[in-house]
Amino acid sequence: MPLVYVSDFRNGKGHEKNIVNNGKYIVVNAKFISTDGQIKKYSNKQICPLYKDDILMVMSDLPNGRALAKCFLVDEDDKFTLNQRIGAFTVRRHDLINTKYLYYVLNRNSQLLKYDNGADQTNLRKNEILNILIPVPSIEEQQRVVNILDRFDTLCNDLSAGLPAEIEARRKQYEYYRDKLLSFEELQKK
């Protein structure tokens, strides 16, 4: 199903003249999204408001850039303002699509990455984005996919969750090989 059928789109506006050191709003730009929110710019003007569950996407990047089509999911109202060359998607068909599922589908979507020719700066156009096809399984299946991807994301990005799980996996691997190496079953059979 085309993206345009399940979501509304809006583009950000330039904030360059309104950047301050420590403002009320975080300006969502490509650097903010590409660093998962680690690098921030601020503004005291809410030029282009964002709302909880808006999905934001980088629409312009250098050749072979890692930010093109990278997404960010807004976690609260009245905290962010949308900069130019960043698109915002709001799900309008909640009967068909789970917001977090759509976020995962859109994030670095291969249908959009194909526009990067590796030589020129890539600028995704609204129509290119809105006409990509979104797989739409049942809402229950979408939630199952979200649950699995959320767990992987936690394991990969949260040291407090991922590291203990990795340590436990390595401990079991160590015990398995230790038992195999020290059992000497092969020697006793000979």
Helices and strands as residue ranges (DSSP letters): G 3-5, E 7-11, G 16-18, E 19-20, E 25-28, H 30-34, E 41-43, E 55-58, E 60-61, E 71-73, E 80-82, E 86-91, H 99-106, H 110-113, E 122-123, H 126-130, H 139-157, H 159-183, H 185-189
